[in-house]
Amino acid sequence: MPESEDRPSATVGSPGLTIDIEADGGRTRVSVAGELGLEVGEELRRALRAALAHTDEGIDLDLSDVSFCDCSGLNVLLAVREQALAEGKSVTLGRISSVVERLLSLTGTLPLFLPAAEVNGTEQELGMEVVQLRRAMQTRPTIDLARGVLMASFGLSPQDAWEVLVAVSQRTNTKLYRLADGLVGAVRGDPLPEPLRREVAAAVARLAAAQTAEAD
């Protein structure tokens, strides 16, 4: 492993995404700003893996300037987190935006990124952490399919479909992956419970009204 002063300190990114990487002792601080969606997933993955490869202890993330994050962005974070665990390192969250906090809370993944001082690090709990991480990664395809269902059904953009999913999940106190599973099941012939169906329609209507008001 190179000495800390040889580790990368750089700013990378594309339009809509900026990633600042800075060595900080035995760890690397990575600050991300912009939108974390499907279009930038690979770029974010490369940057985080490069940062992880050049640190002894792990990565500290600052996501306070992230304005949008969906399951594709979360999937990148989870994959890098799993790689770090395999290498005896860690990926922790420092500052996060309300958008990121909402996503992590909805998916139950926030504890996976807490600093070690806030988590009891027994082997049993570490094993449970890995199980949680892998389970969260496995739910992403269903959530992406559900977003596609909303896009096709209501003519929504990917981001608008995501906002509808999140809004319905919060208002009905339904886990995001369970809501997604219900929407995908409805396409296959399984009826969506009426309260959820009404709430989806209401969320789409509220979104349309808000967009109309902004355009006026």
PAPA-748594 format. One record per residue: residue number from 0; z, x, y of N, C-alpha, C in turn. Coordinates in steps of 0.001 Angstrom, whole numbers. Layout:
+-----+---------+---------+---------+---------+---------+---------+---------+---------+---------+
| pos |    n_zz |    n_xx |    n_yy |   ca_zz |   ca_xx |   ca_yy |    c_zz |    c_xx |    c_yy |
+-----+---------+---------+---------+---------+---------+---------+---------+---------+---------+
| NUM |       Z |       X |       Y |       Z |       X |       Y |       Z |       X |       Y |
...
+-----+---------+---------+---------+---------+---------+---------+---------+---------+---------+
This chain:
+-----+---------+---------+---------+---------+---------+---------+---------+---------+---------+
| pos |    n_zz |    n_xx |    n_yy |   ca_zz |   ca_xx |   ca_yy |    c_zz |    c_xx |    c_yy |
+-----+---------+---------+---------+---------+---------+---------+---------+---------+---------+
|   0 |       0 |     849 |   -1200 |       0 |       0 |       0 |       0 |     882 |    1246 |
|   1 |    -913 |     644 |    2201 |    -940 |    1457 |    3403 |     295 |    1261 |    4243 |
|   2 |     589 |    2249 |    5097 |    1714 |    2129 |    6002 |    1491 |     961 |    6960 |
|   3 |    2585 |     429 |    7508 |    2490 |    -781 |    8314 |    1582 |    -606 |    9512 |
|   4 |    1544 |     631 |   10079 |     704 |     787 |   11247 |    -783 |     732 |   10924 |
|   5 |   -1120 |     831 |    9613 |   -2521 |     760 |    9210 |   -2945 |    -656 |    8850 |
|   6 |   -2018 |   -1565 |    8871 |   -2364 |   -2923 |    8501 |   -3148 |   -3595 |    9620 |
|   7 |   -3949 |   -4608 |    9271 |   -4842 |   -5203 |   10274 |   -4107 |   -5928 |   11379 |
|   8 |   -4612 |   -5793 |   12571 |   -4168 |   -6581 |   13717 |   -5431 |   -6995 |   14431 |
|   9 |   -5806 |   -8258 |   14281 |   -7124 |   -8665 |   14764 |   -7135 |  -10143 |   15073 |
|  10 |   -8177 |  -10560 |   15783 |   -8432 |  -11967 |   16053 |   -9798 |  -12313 |   15474 |
|  11 |   -9821 |  -13303 |   14601 |  -11083 |  -13737 |   14004 |  -11203 |  -15233 |   14202 |
|  12 |  -12379 |  -15759 |   13886 |  -12545 |  -17204 |   13989 |  -13940 |  -17599 |   14388 |
|  13 |  -14161 |  -18896 |   14350 |  -15439 |  -19489 |   14726 |  -15151 |  -20594 |   15719 |
|  14 |  -16190 |  -21218 |   16288 |  -15940 |  -22310 |   17227 |  -15027 |  -23375 |   16618 |
|  15 |  -13964 |  -23692 |   17321 |  -13021 |  -24678 |   16823 |  -11881 |  -24097 |   16017 |
|  16 |  -11923 |  -22789 |   15734 |  -10875 |  -22161 |   14936 |  -10642 |  -20733 |   15413 |
|  17 |   -9380 |  -20380 |   15635 |   -9013 |  -19011 |   15994 |   -7861 |  -18574 |   15106 |
|  18 |   -7972 |  -17380 |   14548 |   -6939 |  -16841 |   13671 |   -6532 |  -15477 |   14196 |
|  19 |   -5290 |  -15345 |   14639 |   -4750 |  -14082 |   15120 |   -3870 |  -13467 |   14036 |
|  20 |   -4160 |  -12220 |   13684 |   -3424 |  -11518 |   12634 |   -2745 |  -10305 |   13249 |
|  21 |   -1440 |  -10204 |   13035 |    -689 |   -9110 |   13643 |     366 |   -8596 |   12673 |
|  22 |     352 |   -7286 |   12405 |    1370 |   -6676 |   11555 |    2714 |   -6733 |   12248 |
|  23 |    3772 |   -7030 |   11468 |    5118 |   -7129 |   12035 |    6101 |   -6587 |   11002 |
|  24 |    6293 |   -5274 |   10996 |    7159 |   -4647 |   10010 |    6577 |   -4797 |    8621 |
|  25 |    7395 |   -5268 |    7687 |    6924 |   -5443 |    6313 |    6146 |   -6713 |    6097 |
|  26 |    6030 |   -7551 |    7134 |    5314 |   -8809 |    7004 |    4127 |   -8841 |    7965 |
|  27 |    3290 |   -9860 |    7818 |    2156 |  -10047 |    8721 |    2260 |  -11427 |    9345 |
|  28 |    2148 |  -11477 |   10648 |    2205 |  -12746 |   11377 |     781 |  -13244 |   11600 |
|  29 |     529 |  -14485 |   11211 |    -800 |  -15090 |   11360 |    -662 |  -16361 |   12186 |
|  30 |   -1316 |  -16393 |   13334 |   -1302 |  -17567 |   14204 |   -2667 |  -18244 |   14127 |
|  31 |   -2660 |  -19529 |   13860 |   -3904 |  -20288 |   13692 |   -3960 |  -21385 |   14748 |
|  32 |   -5119 |  -21523 |   15388 |   -5314 |  -22563 |   16397 |   -6635 |  -23276 |   16131 |
|  33 |   -6647 |  -24589 |   16356 |   -7884 |  -25347 |   16180 |   -7747 |  -26403 |   15103 |
|  34 |   -8848 |  -26698 |   14424 |   -8893 |  -27759 |   13428 |   -9082 |  -27160 |   12042 |
|  35 |   -8207 |  -27551 |   11114 |   -8274 |  -27064 |    9738 |   -8844 |  -28163 |    8854 |
|  36 |  -10155 |  -28160 |    8723 |  -10844 |  -29130 |    7889 |  -11735 |  -28423 |    6895 |
|  37 |  -12571 |  -29200 |    6226 |  -13417 |  -28669 |    5172 |  -14345 |  -27570 |    5670 |
|  38 |  -14822 |  -27698 |    6915 |  -15832 |  -26775 |    7435 |  -15297 |  -25357 |    7608 |
|  39 |  -14014 |  -25199 |    7825 |  -13451 |  -23869 |    8104 |  -12571 |  -23373 |    6969 |
|  40 |  -12530 |  -24110 |    5868 |  -11636 |  -23756 |    4774 |  -11860 |  -22367 |    4226 |
|  41 |  -13107 |  -21997 |    3995 |  -13384 |  -20688 |    3405 |  -13041 |  -19559 |    4359 |
|  42 |  -13293 |  -19751 |    5640 |  -12955 |  -18728 |    6625 |  -11444 |  -18523 |    6693 |
|  43 |  -10698 |  -19615 |    6668 |   -9240 |  -19519 |    6685 |   -8740 |  -18838 |    5418 |
|  44 |   -9319 |  -19184 |    4282 |   -8911 |  -18587 |    3014 |   -9117 |  -17069 |    3027 |
|  45 |  -10279 |  -16634 |    3511 |  -10565 |  -15191 |    3555 |   -9574 |  -14466 |    4462 |
|  46 |   -9288 |  -15060 |    5618 |   -8389 |  -14410 |    6570 |   -6975 |  -14296 |    6000 |
|  47 |   -6492 |  -15361 |    5360 |   -5133 |  -15331 |    4826 |   -5025 |  -14389 |    3634 |
|  48 |   -6039 |  -14347 |    2807 |   -6003 |  -13432 |    1660 |   -6054 |  -11979 |    2118 |
|  49 |   -6832 |  -11709 |    3161 |   -6881 |  -10349 |    3699 |   -5528 |   -9958 |    4276 |
|  50 |   -4902 |  -10902 |    4991 |   -3580 |  -10622 |    5550 |   -2564 |  -10384 |    4444 |
|  51 |   -2639 |  -11173 |    3376 |   -1707 |  -11030 |    2260 |   -1894 |   -9695 |    1548 |
|  52 |   -3128 |   -9255 |    1439 |   -3415 |   -8001 |     741 |   -2876 |   -6789 |    1481 |
|  53 |   -2658 |   -6911 |    2783 |   -2231 |   -5774 |    3601 |    -783 |   -5915 |    4070 |
|  54 |      27 |   -6629 |    3296 |    1438 |   -6755 |    3657 |    2306 |   -6514 |    2436 |
|  55 |    3472 |   -5928 |    2654 |    4398 |   -5668 |    1551 |    5180 |   -6911 |    1151 |
|  56 |    5541 |   -7730 |    2136 |    6474 |   -8825 |    1874 |    5844 |  -10211 |    1953 |
|  57 |    4839 |  -10403 |    2792 |    4219 |  -11715 |    2875 |    3747 |  -12061 |    4270 |
|  58 |    3466 |  -13344 |    4468 |    2862 |  -13841 |    5701 |    3789 |  -14853 |    6363 |
|  59 |    3920 |  -14758 |    7679 |    4604 |  -15767 |    8480 |    3550 |  -16498 |    9310 |
|  60 |    3465 |  -17812 |    9126 |    2418 |  -18610 |    9771 |    2937 |  -19310 |   11022 |
|  61 |    2121 |  -19280 |   12052 |    2354 |  -20066 |   13257 |    1204 |  -21049 |   13376 |
|  62 |    1480 |  -22321 |   13107 |     460 |  -23374 |   13156 |     726 |  -24352 |   14286 |
|  63 |    1423 |  -23889 |   15320 |    1802 |  -24787 |   16413 |     610 |  -25246 |   17236 |
|  64 |    -510 |  -24517 |   17162 |   -1700 |  -24894 |   17935 |   -2787 |  -25507 |   17059 |
|  65 |   -2432 |  -25972 |   15870 |   -3383 |  -26669 |   14996 |   -3416 |  -28138 |   15397 |
|  66 |   -4583 |  -28612 |   15800 |   -4711 |  -29986 |   16299 |   -5156 |  -30976 |   15232 |
|  67 |   -5654 |  -30475 |   14102 |   -6081 |  -31351 |   12999 |   -5960 |  -30574 |   11703 |
|  68 |   -5419 |  -31222 |   10667 |   -5325 |  -30585 |    9352 |   -5381 |  -31669 |    8300 |
|  69 |   -6313 |  -31531 |    7359 |   -6393 |  -32497 |    6276 |   -6105 |  -31779 |    4961 |
|  70 |   -6379 |  -32436 |    3854 |   -6015 |  -31861 |    2559 |   -6827 |  -30620 |    2202 |
|  71 |   -8007 |  -30463 |    2769 |   -8766 |  -29239 |    2504 |   -8073 |  -28045 |    3137 |
|  72 |   -7539 |  -28224 |    4349 |   -6771 |  -27159 |    4983 |   -5486 |  -26882 |    4236 |
|  73 |   -4792 |  -27949 |    3816 |   -3564 |  -27792 |    3050 |   -3840 |  -27082 |    1739 |
|  74 |   -4960 |  -27383 |    1111 |   -5289 |  -26764 |    -165 |   -5411 |  -25247 |     -30 |
|  75 |   -5965 |  -24786 |    1089 |   -6059 |  -23346 |    1333 |   -4668 |  -22740 |    1429 |
|  76 |   -3785 |  -23383 |    2188 |   -2423 |  -22877 |    2333 |   -1712 |  -22820 |     992 |
|  77 |   -1893 |  -23854 |     171 |   -1243 |  -23891 |   -1133 |   -1773 |  -22807 |   -2055 |
|  78 |   -3087 |  -22578 |   -2020 |   -3683 |  -21557 |   -2886 |   -3181 |  -20169 |   -2511 |
|  79 |   -3103 |  -19888 |   -1226 |   -2600 |  -18585 |    -777 |   -1112 |  -18461 |   -1102 |
|  80 |    -388 |  -19567 |    -986 |    1037 |  -19577 |   -1341 |    1232 |  -19228 |   -2811 |
|  81 |     419 |  -19803 |   -3679 |     525 |  -19527 |   -5113 |     185 |  -18070 |   -5404 |
|  82 |    -838 |  -17539 |   -4737 |   -1193 |  -16136 |   -4918 |     -51 |  -15227 |   -4481 |
|  83 |     577 |  -15574 |   -3360 |    1697 |  -14768 |   -2867 |    2845 |  -14759 |   -3879 |
|  84 |    3161 |  -15911 |   -4459 |    4225 |  -15980 |   -5459 |    3916 |  -15064 |   -6635 |
|  85 |    2666 |  -15061 |   -7077 |    2271 |  -14225 |   -8210 |    2418 |  -12744 |   -7890 |
|  86 |    2343 |  -12380 |   -6609 |    2434 |  -10986 |   -6194 |    3838 |  -10611 |   -5722 |
|  87 |    4789 |  -11540 |   -5868 |    6149 |  -11269 |   -5427 |    6306 |  -11283 |   -3922 |
|  88 |    5442 |  -12013 |   -3232 |    5482 |  -12122 |   -1779 |    5749 |  -13574 |   -1402 |
|  89 |    5730 |  -13874 |    -119 |    5978 |  -15241 |     324 |    5072 |  -15597 |    1498 |
|  90 |    4836 |  -16891 |    1643 |    4131 |  -17438 |    2805 |    5070 |  -18463 |    3422 |
|  91 |    5516 |  -18202 |    4635 |    6464 |  -19104 |    5280 |    5889 |  -19654 |    6585 |
|  92 |    6411 |  -20799 |    6976 |    6010 |  -21441 |    8219 |    7062 |  -21193 |    9283 |
|  93 |    6618 |  -20759 |   10442 |    7498 |  -20646 |   11591 |    7350 |  -21889 |   12434 |
|  94 |    6473 |  -21823 |   13412 |    6222 |  -22978 |   14272 |    5053 |  -23779 |   13720 |
|  95 |    5166 |  -25098 |   13759 |    4081 |  -25962 |   13301 |    3895 |  -27107 |   14278 |
|  96 |    2685 |  -27605 |   14360 |    2406 |  -28755 |   15220 |    2854 |  -30027 |   14523 |
|  97 |    2938 |  -31106 |   15278 |    3327 |  -32390 |   14693 |    2313 |  -32861 |   13660 |
|  98 |    1044 |  -32498 |   13857 |     -10 |  -32874 |   12910 |     244 |  -32221 |   11555 |
|  99 |     553 |  -30937 |   11568 |     813 |  -30220 |   10323 |    2099 |  -30717 |    9675 |
| 100 |    3122 |  -30924 |   10478 |    4397 |  -31402 |    9934 |    4227 |  -32755 |    9255 |
| 101 |    3424 |  -33625 |    9861 |    3200 |  -34948 |    9280 |    2515 |  -34831 |    7930 |
| 102 |    1494 |  -33971 |    7822 |     767 |  -33800 |    6571 |    1687 |  -33240 |    5484 |
| 103 |    2441 |  -32204 |    5815 |    3325 |  -31587 |    4826 |    4414 |  -32554 |    4371 |
| 104 |    4898 |  -33376 |    5298 |    5927 |  -34355 |    4935 |    5344 |  -35438 |    4031 |
| 105 |    4151 |  -35909 |    4354 |    3512 |  -36954 |    3554 |    3217 |  -36490 |    2141 |
| 106 |    2859 |  -35224 |    2004 |    2488 |  -34699 |     691 |    3658 |  -34049 |     -36 |
| 107 |    4820 |  -34004 |     594 |    5989 |  -33435 |     -41 |    5944 |  -31929 |    -223 |
| 108 |    5121 |  -31255 |     571 |    4944 |  -29812 |     395 |    5688 |  -28963 |    1420 |
| 109 |    6367 |  -29582 |    2377 |    7052 |  -28809 |    3404 |    8070 |  -27819 |    2829 |
| 110 |    8882 |  -28212 |    1827 |    9862 |  -27253 |    1290 |    9239 |  -25995 |     693 |
| 111 |    7977 |  -26078 |     280 |    7336 |  -24917 |    -328 |    7141 |  -23775 |     659 |
| 112 |    7159 |  -24089 |    1945 |    6875 |  -23078 |    2963 |    8095 |  -22716 |    3798 |
| 113 |    9276 |  -23148 |    3363 |   10488 |  -22811 |    4108 |   10842 |  -21344 |    3892 |
| 114 |   11410 |  -20679 |    4902 |   11876 |  -19308 |    4710 |   12899 |  -19236 |    3592 |
| 115 |   12954 |  -18087 |    2938 |   13830 |  -17930 |    1776 |   15283 |  -18234 |    2116 |
| 116 |   15696 |  -17950 |    3363 |   17081 |  -18173 |    3758 |   17454 |  -19651 |    3729 |
| 117 |   16438 |  -20537 |    3772 |   16720 |  -21966 |    3788 |   16597 |  -22600 |    2413 |
| 118 |   16285 |  -21787 |    1400 |   16092 |  -22307 |      58 |   16922 |  -21488 |    -912 |
| 119 |   17605 |  -22133 |   -1857 |   18320 |  -21407 |   -2891 |   17320 |  -20855 |   -3882 |
| 120 |   17248 |  -19540 |   -4006 |   16169 |  -18919 |   -4759 |   16472 |  -18676 |   -6218 |
| 121 |   17007 |  -19635 |   -6957 |   17234 |  -19450 |   -8382 |   15916 |  -19525 |   -9117 |
| 122 |   15899 |  -18977 |  -10350 |   14664 |  -18994 |  -11136 |   14241 |  -20422 |  -11444 |
| 123 |   15215 |  -21299 |  -11713 |   14876 |  -22682 |  -12013 |   14203 |  -23345 |  -10822 |
| 124 |   14732 |  -23129 |   -9631 |   14162 |  -23741 |   -8435 |   12801 |  -23150 |   -8129 |
| 125 |   12618 |  -21846 |   -8409 |   11313 |  -21231 |   -8202 |   10290 |  -21854 |   -9133 |
| 126 |   10709 |  -22110 |  -10385 |    9803 |  -22760 |  -11329 |    9403 |  -24139 |  -10859 |
| 127 |   10384 |  -24901 |  -10322 |   10074 |  -26224 |   -9796 |    9142 |  -26136 |   -8604 |
| 128 |    9313 |  -25088 |   -7796 |    8459 |  -24901 |   -6634 |    7010 |  -24721 |   -7045 |
| 129 |    6791 |  -23915 |   -8095 |    5430 |  -23686 |   -8579 |    4832 |  -24979 |   -9115 |
| 130 |    5639 |  -25762 |   -9824 |    5163 |  -27049 |  -10339 |    4761 |  -27962 |   -9192 |
| 131 |    5607 |  -28039 |   -8159 |    5294 |  -28875 |   -6995 |    3997 |  -28419 |   -6331 |
| 132 |    3845 |  -27125 |   -6183 |    2668 |  -26578 |   -5518 |    1396 |  -26953 |   -6275 |
| 133 |    1423 |  -26762 |   -7586 |     227 |  -27057 |   -8387 |     -77 |  -28548 |   -8398 |
| 134 |     984 |  -29357 |   -8438 |     777 |  -30811 |   -8411 |     137 |  -31240 |   -7095 |
| 135 |     595 |  -30641 |   -5993 |      25 |  -30967 |   -4686 |   -1449 |  -30592 |   -4626 |
| 136 |   -1800 |  -29445 |   -5214 |   -3197 |  -29024 |   -5213 |   -4053 |  -29976 |   -6041 |
| 137 |   -3491 |  -30495 |   -7131 |   -4256 |  -31372 |   -8014 |   -4549 |  -32724 |   -7384 |
| 138 |   -3734 |  -33152 |   -6413 |   -3951 |  -34461 |   -5798 |   -5065 |  -34451 |   -4767 |
| 139 |   -5488 |  -33279 |   -4337 |   -6481 |  -33218 |   -3268 |   -7802 |  -33894 |   -3632 |
| 140 |   -8374 |  -33693 |   -4846 |   -9659 |  -34356 |   -5133 |   -9597 |  -35866 |   -4974 |
| 141 |   -8501 |  -36497 |   -5415 |   -8376 |  -37950 |   -5284 |   -8302 |  -38352 |   -3822 |
| 142 |   -7574 |  -37592 |   -3027 |   -7465 |  -37905 |   -1599 |   -8817 |  -37763 |    -920 |
| 143 |   -9574 |  -36738 |   -1287 |  -10917 |  -36569 |    -719 |  -11838 |  -37714 |   -1127 |
| 144 |  -11726 |  -38171 |   -2373 |  -12525 |  -39311 |   -2824 |  -12164 |  -40566 |   -2033 |
| 145 |  -10867 |  -40766 |   -1809 |  -10426 |  -41939 |   -1047 |  -10957 |  -41890 |     374 |
| 146 |  -10992 |  -40713 |     946 |  -11550 |  -40591 |    2293 |  -13033 |  -40954 |    2271 |
| 147 |  -13725 |  -40546 |    1219 |  -15134 |  -40917 |    1083 |  -15322 |  -42417 |     950 |
| 148 |  -14402 |  -43065 |     250 |  -14465 |  -44526 |     105 |  -14347 |  -45200 |    1474 |
| 149 |  -13418 |  -44741 |    2286 |  -13248 |  -45316 |    3619 |  -14459 |  -45037 |    4503 |
| 150 |  -15016 |  -43843 |    4400 |  -16194 |  -43500 |    5198 |  -17358 |  -44417 |    4848 |
| 151 |  -17567 |  -44639 |    3530 |  -18683 |  -45484 |    3089 |  -18432 |  -46959 |    3401 |
| 152 |  -17193 |  -47389 |    3278 |  -16871 |  -48816 |    3456 |  -16868 |  -49247 |    4914 |
| 153 |  -16398 |  -48354 |    5802 |  -16217 |  -48742 |    7191 |  -17042 |  -47911 |    8165 |
| 154 |  -17896 |  -47021 |    7675 |  -18719 |  -46200 |    8555 |  -17904 |  -45227 |    9387 |
| 155 |  -16838 |  -44685 |    8823 |  -15959 |  -43788 |    9551 |  -16405 |  -42332 |    9409 |
| 156 |  -16020 |  -41532 |   10375 |  -16218 |  -40087 |   10268 |  -15146 |  -39528 |    9327 |
| 157 |  -15320 |  -38295 |    8830 |  -14283 |  -37715 |    7961 |  -12914 |  -37683 |    8611 |
| 158 |  -12858 |  -37318 |    9899 |  -11564 |  -37240 |   10576 |  -10966 |  -38626 |   10766 |
| 159 |  -11787 |  -39624 |   11122 |  -11277 |  -40977 |   11301 |  -10762 |  -41548 |    9971 |
| 160 |  -11483 |  -41260 |    8883 |  -11038 |  -41730 |    7571 |   -9696 |  -41116 |    7207 |
| 161 |   -9525 |  -39858 |    7546 |   -8241 |  -39191 |    7296 |   -7132 |  -39839 |    8107 |
| 162 |   -7404 |  -40153 |    9382 |   -6398 |  -40773 |   10227 |   -5993 |  -42140 |    9690 |
| 163 |   -6945 |  -42879 |    9152 |   -6634 |  -44184 |    8569 |   -5739 |  -44009 |    7348 |
| 164 |   -6054 |  -43056 |    6485 |   -5226 |  -42797 |    5309 |   -3784 |  -42476 |    5709 |
| 165 |   -3648 |  -41591 |    6666 |   -2316 |  -41178 |    7100 |   -1564 |  -42356 |    7720 |
| 166 |   -2239 |  -43130 |    8564 |   -1597 |  -44260 |    9229 |   -1107 |  -45296 |    8220 |
| 167 |   -1949 |  -45621 |    7238 |   -1562 |  -46622 |    6238 |    -420 |  -46083 |    5374 |
| 168 |    -479 |  -44818 |    5023 |     587 |  -44207 |    4230 |    1926 |  -44313 |    4943 |
| 169 |    1922 |  -44026 |    6239 |    3167 |  -44069 |    7001 |    3673 |  -45495 |    7194 |
| 170 |    2781 |  -46411 |    7549 |    3198 |  -47785 |    7865 |    3672 |  -48542 |    6625 |
| 171 |    3154 |  -48187 |    5463 |    3544 |  -48884 |    4234 |    4530 |  -48092 |    3396 |
| 172 |    4902 |  -46897 |    3879 |    5820 |  -46028 |    3138 |    5297 |  -45763 |    1728 |
| 173 |    3982 |  -45488 |    1646 |    3323 |  -45197 |     376 |    2908 |  -43733 |     360 |
| 174 |    3232 |  -43027 |    -716 |    2811 |  -41637 |    -823 |    1297 |  -41550 |    -660 |
| 175 |     855 |  -40502 |      13 |    -559 |  -40368 |     320 |   -1415 |  -40387 |    -942 |
| 176 |    -973 |  -39673 |   -1981 |   -1794 |  -39601 |   -3194 |   -1823 |  -40937 |   -3932 |
| 177 |    -729 |  -41728 |   -3817 |    -726 |  -43050 |   -4455 |   -1669 |  -44010 |   -3735 |
| 178 |   -1688 |  -43942 |   -2426 |   -2624 |  -44755 |   -1657 |   -4056 |  -44370 |   -1998 |
| 179 |   -4313 |  -43070 |   -2051 |   -5655 |  -42596 |   -2382 |   -6073 |  -43067 |   -3774 |
| 180 |   -5155 |  -42987 |   -4723 |   -5451 |  -43416 |   -6088 |   -5800 |  -44897 |   -6125 |
| 181 |   -5095 |  -45697 |   -5312 |   -5379 |  -47125 |   -5255 |   -6754 |  -47425 |   -4680 |
| 182 |   -7131 |  -46687 |   -3637 |   -8445 |  -46899 |   -3023 |   -9568 |  -46512 |   -3977 |
| 183 |   -9394 |  -45403 |   -4674 |  -10420 |  -44978 |   -5641 |  -10477 |  -45969 |   -6797 |
| 184 |   -9314 |  -46442 |   -7228 |   -9276 |  -47420 |   -8312 |   -9966 |  -48722 |   -7948 |
| 185 |   -9876 |  -49102 |   -6653 |  -10513 |  -50334 |   -6207 |  -12029 |  -50258 |   -6366 |
| 186 |  -12587 |  -49088 |   -6142 |  -14027 |  -48900 |   -6323 |  -14401 |  -49067 |   -7790 |
| 187 |  -13484 |  -48698 |   -8659 |  -13751 |  -48777 |  -10099 |  -13436 |  -50148 |  -10682 |
| 188 |  -12957 |  -51070 |   -9837 |  -12704 |  -52430 |  -10307 |  -11265 |  -52856 |  -10339 |
| 189 |  -10342 |  -51922 |  -10080 |   -8929 |  -52291 |  -10045 |   -8586 |  -52796 |   -8638 |
| 190 |   -8068 |  -54012 |   -8507 |   -7820 |  -54570 |   -7169 |   -6744 |  -53790 |   -6420 |
| 191 |   -6991 |  -53543 |   -5139 |   -5992 |  -52923 |   -4276 |   -4975 |  -53989 |   -3899 |
| 192 |   -3686 |  -53694 |   -4004 |   -2680 |  -54697 |   -3619 |   -2969 |  -55268 |   -2239 |
| 193 |   -2796 |  -56566 |   -2096 |   -3157 |  -57252 |    -864 |   -2478 |  -56668 |     378 |
| 194 |   -1182 |  -56313 |     320 |    -574 |  -55718 |    1525 |   -1266 |  -54421 |    1948 |
| 195 |   -1665 |  -53609 |     987 |   -2370 |  -52371 |    1326 |   -3757 |  -52669 |    1863 |
| 196 |   -4439 |  -53649 |    1257 |   -5779 |  -54001 |    1720 |   -5738 |  -54456 |    3174 |
| 197 |   -4747 |  -55304 |    3513 |   -4625 |  -55785 |    4884 |   -4293 |  -54628 |    5836 |
| 198 |   -3446 |  -53726 |    5401 |   -3050 |  -52627 |    6278 |   -4204 |  -51663 |    6525 |
| 199 |   -5050 |  -51443 |    5511 |   -6241 |  -50601 |    5697 |   -7160 |  -51226 |    6733 |
| 200 |   -7409 |  -52535 |    6584 |   -8268 |  -53228 |    7544 |   -7686 |  -53166 |    8945 |
| 201 |   -6361 |  -53328 |    9059 |   -5714 |  -53287 |   10367 |   -5802 |  -51892 |   10978 |
| 202 |   -5637 |  -50861 |   10152 |   -5708 |  -49493 |   10656 |   -7113 |  -49169 |   11165 |
| 203 |   -8120 |  -49640 |   10453 |   -9498 |  -49428 |   10903 |   -9734 |  -50158 |   12223 |
| 204 |   -9212 |  -51372 |   12337 |   -9385 |  -52152 |   13572 |   -8678 |  -51472 |   14740 |
| 205 |   -7475 |  -50952 |   14513 |   -6755 |  -50261 |   15585 |   -7502 |  -49012 |   16028 |
| 206 |   -8062 |  -48297 |   15079 |   -8818 |  -47090 |   15403 |  -10044 |  -47437 |   16246 |
| 207 |  -10754 |  -48479 |   15851 |  -11946 |  -48898 |   16597 |  -11582 |  -49330 |   18007 |
| 208 |  -10468 |  -50052 |   18137 |  -10029 |  -50508 |   19463 |   -9662 |  -49335 |   20350 |
| 209 |   -8983 |  -48358 |   19768 |   -8574 |  -47182 |   20543 |   -9796 |  -46388 |   21011 |
| 210 |  -10791 |  -46273 |   20134 |  -11995 |  -45530 |   20496 |  -12802 |  -46262 |   21564 |
| 211 |  -12803 |  -47588 |   21481 |  -13499 |  -48382 |   22496 |  -12826 |  -48245 |   23849 |
| 212 |  -11491 |  -48253 |   23845 |  -10745 |  -48104 |   25088 |  -10986 |  -46741 |   25723 |
| 213 |  -11085 |  -45689 |   24891 |  -11335 |  -44354 |   25413 |  -12736 |  -44240 |   26014 |
| 214 |  -13686 |  -44995 |   25422 |  -15061 |  -44923 |   25901 |  -15258 |  -45659 |   27221 |
| 215 |  -14393 |  -46648 |   27492 |  -14531 |  -47444 |   28733 |  -14041 |  -46688 |   29947 |
+-----+---------+---------+---------+---------+---------+---------+---------+---------+---------+
